[in-house]
Amino acid sequence: MTKADIVNEIAKNTGVDKATVLTTVEAFMEAVKDSLSKNENVYLRGFGSFVIKQRAEKTARNISKNTTIIIPAHNIPSFKPAKTFVSVVK
């Protein structure tokens, strides 16, 4: 399902025009990105959590050049679904 599909589905179910729904969906995604960029997790009860996970520094190998490189510690965004979400998907 794409963002356009989500917008169409919400517009059909709520009766709100697609332009308004698109603006709302994009504002939601921007708010989640802004929160995660500030290292603030986003908790949506009954749906799931957008959290920041920290990856430790590690040594990796470039097999083609037979060299090792150091990958620095970094943060990555992650989604953890709520139990009710998982039970619906099973």
KEVOPA-57390 format. One record per atom (N, C-alpha, C): atom name; x, y, z. Coordinates in steps of 0.2 Angstrom, whole numbers, plus 5000, padded with zeros to 4 digits. Last residue first. Layout:
BEGIN
SITE   vofi   east   north     up
SITE     CA      X       Y      Z
...
***
This chain:
BEGIN
SITE   vofi   east   north     up
SITE      N   4992    4943   5064
SITE     CA   4993    4936   5064
SITE      C   4987    4933   5061
SITE      N   4987    4956   5064
SITE     CA   4990    4954   5058
SITE      C   4991    4946   5058
SITE      N   4981    4957   5077
SITE     CA   4976    4958   5071
SITE      C   4980    4955   5065
SITE      N   4992    4956   5085
SITE     CA   4986    4951   5085
SITE      C   4982    4951   5079
SITE      N   4999    4967   5082
SITE     CA   5002    4961   5081
SITE      C   4996    4955   5080
SITE      N   4990    4977   5088
SITE     CA   4992    4977   5081
SITE      C   4994    4970   5079
SITE      N   4991    4973   5101
SITE     CA   4984    4973   5098
SITE      C   4985    4973   5090
SITE      N   5004    4976   5104
SITE     CA   5002    4969   5105
SITE      C   4995    4968   5101
SITE      N   5012    4987   5093
SITE     CA   5008    4986   5099
SITE      C   5006    4979   5099
SITE      N   5028    4987   5084
SITE     CA   5020    4987   5084
SITE      C   5018    4985   5091
SITE      N   5040    4998   5083
SITE     CA   5038    4992   5087
SITE      C   5031    4992   5087
SITE      N   5052    5004   5071
SITE     CA   5045    5003   5073
SITE      C   5044    4997   5077
SITE      N   5066    5015   5071
SITE     CA   5063    5008   5072
SITE      C   5056    5009   5073
SITE      N   5080    5024   5066
SITE     CA   5073    5024   5067
SITE      C   5071    5016   5067
SITE      N   5097    5023   5073
SITE     CA   5092    5022   5067
SITE      C   5085    5022   5070
SITE      N   5113    5031   5077
SITE     CA   5106    5030   5078
SITE      C   5102    5028   5072
SITE      N   5129    5024   5078
SITE     CA   5124    5028   5075
SITE      C   5117    5026   5078
SITE      N   5147    5022   5079
SITE     CA   5141    5021   5082
SITE      C   5136    5026   5079
SITE      N   5155    5019   5063
SITE     CA   5154    5022   5069
SITE      C   5148    5021   5072
SITE      N   5164    5006   5057
SITE     CA   5158    5009   5056
SITE      C   5156    5012   5063
SITE      N   5180    5004   5050
SITE     CA   5176    5005   5057
SITE      C   5170    5009   5055
SITE      N   5185    4991   5039
SITE     CA   5183    4998   5041
SITE      C   5180    4998   5047
SITE      N   5198    4981   5032
SITE     CA   5193    4982   5037
SITE      C   5192    4990   5038
SITE      N   5200    4974   5015
SITE     CA   5202    4978   5020
SITE      C   5196    4979   5026
SITE      N   5199    4967   5003
SITE     CA   5202    4964   5008
SITE      C   5204    4969   5014
SITE      N   5191    4972   4993
SITE     CA   5198    4975   4994
SITE      C   5202    4972   4999
SITE      N   5180    4963   4994
SITE     CA   5183    4964   4987
SITE      C   5190    4967   4988
SITE      N   5176    4964   5007
SITE     CA   5179    4958   5005
SITE      C   5183    4959   4998
SITE      N   5178    4974   5020
SITE     CA   5177    4975   5013
SITE      C   5180    4969   5009
SITE      N   5171    4972   5036
SITE     CA   5176    4970   5031
SITE      C   5173    4972   5024
SITE      N   5169    4981   5051
SITE     CA   5167    4978   5045
SITE      C   5172    4976   5040
SITE      N   5167    4984   5068
SITE     CA   5172    4983   5063
SITE      C   5169    4979   5057
SITE      N   5156    4996   5076
SITE     CA   5158    4990   5074
SITE      C   5164    4990   5069
SITE      N   5147    5005   5089
SITE     CA   5153    5005   5084
SITE      C   5155    4998   5082
SITE      N   5130    5001   5090
SITE     CA   5137    5002   5093
SITE      C   5142    5002   5087
SITE      N   5115    5010   5088
SITE     CA   5119    5004   5085
SITE      C   5127    5006   5088
SITE      N   5100    5013   5096
SITE     CA   5107    5015   5095
SITE      C   5111    5009   5093
SITE      N   5084    5018   5090
SITE     CA   5089    5012   5092
SITE      C   5096    5014   5091
SITE      N   5070    5027   5093
SITE     CA   5077    5027   5090
SITE      C   5081    5021   5094
SITE      N   5053    5022   5088
SITE     CA   5058    5023   5093
SITE      C   5065    5024   5089
SITE      N   5037    5022   5087
SITE     CA   5042    5024   5083
SITE      C   5048    5026   5088
SITE      N   5025    5010   5092
SITE     CA   5030    5015   5094
SITE      C   5035    5016   5089
SITE      N   5007    5007   5089
SITE     CA   5014    5005   5090
SITE      C   5018    5011   5092
SITE      N   4993    5005   5092
SITE     CA   4996    5005   5085
SITE      C   5003    5003   5086
SITE      N   4989    5007   5105
SITE     CA   4985    5003   5101
SITE      C   4988    5002   5094
SITE      N   4996    5023   5106
SITE     CA   4993    5018   5109
SITE      C   4988    5014   5105
SITE      N   5010    5028   5100
SITE     CA   5003    5028   5097
SITE      C   5000    5022   5100
SITE      N   5024    5037   5103
SITE     CA   5020    5032   5106
SITE      C   5013    5033   5103
SITE      N   5040    5041   5098
SITE     CA   5033    5043   5097
SITE      C   5029    5037   5099
SITE      N   5055    5048   5106
SITE     CA   5051    5043   5104
SITE      C   5044    5045   5103
SITE      N   5067    5060   5102
SITE     CA   5061    5059   5106
SITE      C   5057    5053   5102
SITE      N   5078    5064   5095
SITE     CA   5079    5059   5099
SITE      C   5073    5058   5104
SITE      N   5075    5073   5085
SITE     CA   5076    5076   5092
SITE      C   5077    5071   5097
SITE      N   5071    5065   5075
SITE     CA   5077    5068   5074
SITE      C   5079    5072   5081
SITE      N   5058    5061   5080
SITE     CA   5064    5056   5080
SITE      C   5071    5059   5079
SITE      N   5051    5072   5078
SITE     CA   5052    5070   5085
SITE      C   5058    5065   5085
SITE      N   5052    5074   5064
SITE     CA   5055    5079   5068
SITE      C   5056    5076   5075
SITE      N   5045    5062   5060
SITE     CA   5052    5063   5058
SITE      C   5055    5068   5063
SITE      N   5032    5065   5065
SITE     CA   5036    5059   5067
SITE      C   5043    5060   5066
SITE      N   5029    5076   5058
SITE     CA   5029    5077   5065
SITE      C   5033    5071   5068
SITE      N   5029    5071   5045
SITE     CA   5034    5076   5046
SITE      C   5035    5077   5054
SITE      N   5018    5062   5046
SITE     CA   5024    5059   5044
SITE      C   5030    5064   5046
SITE      N   5008    5072   5048
SITE     CA   5009    5067   5053
SITE      C   5016    5064   5052
SITE      N   5008    5079   5036
SITE     CA   5010    5083   5042
SITE      C   5011    5078   5048
SITE      N   5004    5069   5027
SITE     CA   5011    5072   5027
SITE      C   5013    5076   5033
SITE      N   4991    5068   5032
SITE     CA   4996    5062   5032
SITE      C   5003    5065   5031
SITE      N   4986    5081   5029
SITE     CA   4986    5078   5036
SITE      C   4991    5072   5037
SITE      N   4987    5082   5015
SITE     CA   4990    5087   5020
SITE      C   4991    5084   5027
SITE      N   4978    5071   5012
SITE     CA   4985    5071   5010
SITE      C   4989    5076   5014
SITE      N   4966    5076   5017
SITE     CA   4969    5070   5019
SITE      C   4976    5070   5018
SITE      N   4965    5087   5008
SITE     CA   4965    5088   5016
SITE      C   4968    5082   5019
SITE      N   4964    5081   4996
SITE     CA   4969    5086   4997
SITE      C   4970    5087   5005
SITE      N   4952    5073   4997
SITE     CA   4959    5070   4996
SITE      C   4965    5075   4998
SITE      N   4939    5078   5009
SITE     CA   4943    5078   5002
SITE      C   4950    5075   5002
SITE      N   4931    5066   5019
SITE     CA   4935    5072   5018
SITE      C   4939    5072   5011
SITE      N   4925    5054   5021
SITE     CA   4921    5059   5017
SITE      C   4925    5065   5016
SITE      N   4931    5043   5027
SITE     CA   4929    5048   5031
SITE      C   4924    5054   5027
SITE      N   4933    5033   5017
SITE     CA   4930    5031   5023
SITE      C   4927    5037   5027
SITE      N   4939    5040   5007
SITE     CA   4933    5036   5005
SITE      C   4930    5035   5012
SITE      N   4951    5045   5013
SITE     CA   4946    5050   5010
SITE      C   4939    5046   5009
SITE      N   4957    5033   5017
SITE     CA   4955    5038   5022
SITE      C   4949    5043   5019
SITE      N   4960    5028   5004
SITE     CA   4956    5025   5008
SITE      C   4953    5029   5014
SITE      N   4968    5039   4998
SITE     CA   4962    5037   4995
SITE      C   4957    5033   5000
SITE      N   4979    5038   5007
SITE     CA   4975    5044   5006
SITE      C   4968    5043   5003
SITE      N   4984    5025   5004
SITE     CA   4981    5027   5011
SITE      C   4977    5033   5011
SITE      N   4987    5027   4991
SITE     CA   4982    5022   4993
SITE      C   4979    5023   5000
SITE      N   4998    5036   4992
SITE     CA   4992    5038   4989
SITE      C   4986    5033   4990
SITE      N   5007    5028   4999
SITE     CA   5004    5034   5003
SITE      C   4998    5036   4999
SITE      N   5003    5011   4996
SITE     CA   5007    5017   4995
SITE      C   5004    5023   4999
SITE      N   5004    4994   5000
SITE     CA   5000    5000   5000
SITE      C   5004    5006   5000
***
